[in-house]
Amino acid sequence: SVKNREFAKLEQKLFKYLRMYKRNFSELICYDDSRFVAGMSDWQALRNTTGNYYILDINDFKTNLRKGIVNYSGKFDEVLGVIKYYNKFLLSPVEYMEESNYNEYCLQLSIYAFLFELMWDRVKIGSLNLFYISEDLEVTKIPVPYLRPQAIAILDRFCTMKDIKTDKLINRSYEQ
């Protein structure tokens, strides 16, 4: 069928990236017991290295966005041909970052990267990438920065969150 041929082409495009690596993993869980947080990225890949460490690339697939991945808070007005900005920003501790799916994905992958760093002492973080798969099954690789300080700040903030009503620290231990 036509759909099967389209998915076969998509598979070939993705295999081109898979072949670059020594080893590929899918949906590994990353976590930090001390902060009681965990996450799961779609695809992790180890590069060939000659040292006594591994380089880990972290990748995530995005398919559900009609507008694609954008780095602004707003909406493109097709009639006027301009962006209508919403001028919204993320919450503390990254309140200086504009609210956009691109920034949110950068932070998401950065948190995964930091958690993998904590879990594996012989791993260095390589590249972080989004793979956007459009409605017509085109693949776009979008490299994103490793925002390590921001990831740590978010995780630390998560650990010290206060209950809005009582202003008391939320107990994140299992001994409640």
Contacts in CASP RR format, 6 or more apart in sequence:
PFRMAT RR
TARGET T0000
AUTHOR 0000-0000-0000
METHOD contacts of the structure
MODEL  1
SVKNREFAKLEQKLFKYLRMYKRNFSELICYDDSRFVAGMSDWQALRNTT
GNYYILDINDFKTNLRKGIVNYSGKFDEVLGVIKYYNKFLLSPVEYMEES
NYNEYCLQLSIYAFLFELMWDRVKIGSLNLFYISEDLEVTKIPVPYLRPQ
AIAILDRFCTMKDIKTDKLINRSYEQ
6 137 0 8 1.000
7 137 0 8 1.000
9 137 0 8 1.000
10 133 0 8 1.000
10 137 0 8 1.000
10 139 0 8 1.000
13 139 0 8 1.000
14 131 0 8 1.000
14 139 0 8 1.000
17 59 0 8 1.000
17 131 0 8 1.000
17 141 0 8 1.000
18 24 0 8 1.000
18 45 0 8 1.000
20 45 0 8 1.000
20 47 0 8 1.000
21 45 0 8 1.000
21 46 0 8 1.000
21 47 0 8 1.000
21 48 0 8 1.000
21 57 0 8 1.000
22 45 0 8 1.000
22 46 0 8 1.000
22 47 0 8 1.000
22 48 0 8 1.000
23 45 0 8 1.000
23 46 0 8 1.000
24 43 0 8 1.000
24 44 0 8 1.000
24 45 0 8 1.000
24 46 0 8 1.000
25 43 0 8 1.000
25 44 0 8 1.000
25 45 0 8 1.000
25 46 0 8 1.000
26 42 0 8 1.000
26 43 0 8 1.000
26 44 0 8 1.000
27 40 0 8 1.000
27 41 0 8 1.000
27 42 0 8 1.000
27 43 0 8 1.000
28 40 0 8 1.000
28 41 0 8 1.000
28 44 0 8 1.000
29 38 0 8 1.000
29 39 0 8 1.000
29 40 0 8 1.000
30 38 0 8 1.000
30 39 0 8 1.000
30 40 0 8 1.000
30 41 0 8 1.000
30 112 0 8 1.000
30 115 0 8 1.000
30 116 0 8 1.000
30 119 0 8 1.000
31 37 0 8 1.000
31 38 0 8 1.000
31 39 0 8 1.000
31 115 0 8 1.000
31 119 0 8 1.000
32 38 0 8 1.000
32 115 0 8 1.000
32 118 0 8 1.000
32 119 0 8 1.000
32 155 0 8 1.000
35 155 0 8 1.000
35 156 0 8 1.000
35 158 0 8 1.000
35 159 0 8 1.000
35 172 0 8 1.000
36 159 0 8 1.000
36 172 0 8 1.000
36 173 0 8 1.000
37 111 0 8 1.000
37 115 0 8 1.000
37 155 0 8 1.000
37 158 0 8 1.000
38 115 0 8 1.000
39 111 0 8 1.000
39 112 0 8 1.000
39 115 0 8 1.000
40 112 0 8 1.000
41 58 0 8 1.000
41 59 0 8 1.000
41 60 0 8 1.000
41 109 0 8 1.000
41 112 0 8 1.000
42 59 0 8 1.000
42 60 0 8 1.000
42 61 0 8 1.000
43 58 0 8 1.000
43 59 0 8 1.000
43 60 0 8 1.000
43 61 0 8 1.000
43 131 0 8 1.000
44 56 0 8 1.000
44 57 0 8 1.000
44 58 0 8 1.000
44 59 0 8 1.000
44 116 0 8 1.000
45 56 0 8 1.000
45 57 0 8 1.000
45 59 0 8 1.000
46 54 0 8 1.000
46 55 0 8 1.000
46 56 0 8 1.000
46 57 0 8 1.000
47 54 0 8 1.000
47 55 0 8 1.000
47 56 0 8 1.000
47 57 0 8 1.000
47 126 0 8 1.000
49 55 0 8 1.000
52 122 0 8 1.000
53 122 0 8 1.000
53 123 0 8 1.000
53 124 0 8 1.000
54 120 0 8 1.000
54 122 0 8 1.000
54 123 0 8 1.000
54 124 0 8 1.000
55 123 0 8 1.000
55 124 0 8 1.000
55 125 0 8 1.000
55 126 0 8 1.000
56 113 0 8 1.000
56 116 0 8 1.000
56 120 0 8 1.000
56 123 0 8 1.000
56 124 0 8 1.000
56 125 0 8 1.000
56 126 0 8 1.000
57 126 0 8 1.000
57 127 0 8 1.000
57 128 0 8 1.000
57 129 0 8 1.000
58 109 0 8 1.000
58 112 0 8 1.000
58 113 0 8 1.000
58 116 0 8 1.000
58 125 0 8 1.000
58 126 0 8 1.000
58 127 0 8 1.000
58 128 0 8 1.000
58 129 0 8 1.000
59 128 0 8 1.000
59 129 0 8 1.000
59 130 0 8 1.000
59 131 0 8 1.000
60 105 0 8 1.000
60 108 0 8 1.000
60 109 0 8 1.000
60 112 0 8 1.000
60 129 0 8 1.000
60 130 0 8 1.000
60 131 0 8 1.000
61 130 0 8 1.000
61 131 0 8 1.000
61 133 0 8 1.000
62 68 0 8 1.000
62 69 0 8 1.000
62 105 0 8 1.000
62 130 0 8 1.000
62 131 0 8 1.000
62 132 0 8 1.000
62 133 0 8 1.000
63 132 0 8 1.000
63 133 0 8 1.000
65 101 0 8 1.000
65 132 0 8 1.000
66 135 0 8 1.000
67 75 0 8 1.000
67 76 0 8 1.000
68 101 0 8 1.000
68 132 0 8 1.000
68 134 0 8 1.000
69 101 0 8 1.000
69 102 0 8 1.000
69 105 0 8 1.000
69 130 0 8 1.000
69 132 0 8 1.000
69 142 0 8 1.000
70 100 0 8 1.000
70 101 0 8 1.000
70 102 0 8 1.000
71 98 0 8 1.000
71 100 0 8 1.000
71 102 0 8 1.000
71 103 0 8 1.000
72 83 0 8 1.000
72 85 0 8 1.000
72 98 0 8 1.000
72 100 0 8 1.000
73 85 0 8 1.000
73 86 0 8 1.000
73 87 0 8 1.000
73 88 0 8 1.000
73 89 0 8 1.000
73 98 0 8 1.000
73 99 0 8 1.000
73 100 0 8 1.000
74 83 0 8 1.000
74 84 0 8 1.000
74 85 0 8 1.000
74 86 0 8 1.000
74 100 0 8 1.000
75 83 0 8 1.000
75 84 0 8 1.000
75 86 0 8 1.000
76 82 0 8 1.000
76 83 0 8 1.000
76 84 0 8 1.000
77 83 0 8 1.000
77 84 0 8 1.000
86 99 0 8 1.000
88 98 0 8 1.000
88 99 0 8 1.000
89 95 0 8 1.000
89 96 0 8 1.000
89 97 0 8 1.000
89 98 0 8 1.000
89 99 0 8 1.000
90 97 0 8 1.000
90 98 0 8 1.000
90 99 0 8 1.000
90 103 0 8 1.000
90 104 0 8 1.000
90 107 0 8 1.000
92 157 0 8 1.000
93 150 0 8 1.000
93 153 0 8 1.000
93 154 0 8 1.000
93 156 0 8 1.000
93 157 0 8 1.000
94 107 0 8 1.000
94 150 0 8 1.000
94 153 0 8 1.000
94 154 0 8 1.000
97 103 0 8 1.000
97 107 0 8 1.000
97 150 0 8 1.000
102 142 0 8 1.000
102 144 0 8 1.000
105 130 0 8 1.000
105 144 0 8 1.000
106 128 0 8 1.000
106 144 0 8 1.000
106 145 0 8 1.000
106 147 0 8 1.000
107 147 0 8 1.000
107 150 0 8 1.000
107 151 0 8 1.000
107 154 0 8 1.000
109 128 0 8 1.000
109 129 0 8 1.000
109 130 0 8 1.000
109 144 0 8 1.000
109 146 0 8 1.000
110 128 0 8 1.000
110 144 0 8 1.000
110 145 0 8 1.000
110 146 0 8 1.000
110 147 0 8 1.000
110 148 0 8 1.000
110 150 0 8 1.000
110 151 0 8 1.000
111 151 0 8 1.000
111 154 0 8 1.000
111 155 0 8 1.000
113 125 0 8 1.000
113 128 0 8 1.000
113 146 0 8 1.000
113 148 0 8 1.000
113 151 0 8 1.000
114 148 0 8 1.000
114 151 0 8 1.000
114 152 0 8 1.000
114 155 0 8 1.000
116 123 0 8 1.000
116 125 0 8 1.000
117 123 0 8 1.000
117 125 0 8 1.000
125 146 0 8 1.000
126 146 0 8 1.000
127 143 0 8 1.000
128 143 0 8 1.000
128 144 0 8 1.000
128 145 0 8 1.000
128 146 0 8 1.000
129 141 0 8 1.000
129 142 0 8 1.000
129 143 0 8 1.000
129 144 0 8 1.000
130 141 0 8 1.000
130 142 0 8 1.000
130 144 0 8 1.000
131 139 0 8 1.000
131 140 0 8 1.000
131 141 0 8 1.000
131 142 0 8 1.000
132 139 0 8 1.000
132 140 0 8 1.000
132 142 0 8 1.000
133 139 0 8 1.000
134 140 0 8 1.000
159 172 0 8 1.000
160 169 0 8 1.000
161 169 0 8 1.000
161 170 0 8 1.000
162 168 0 8 1.000
162 169 0 8 1.000
162 170 0 8 1.000
163 169 0 8 1.000
163 170 0 8 1.000
END
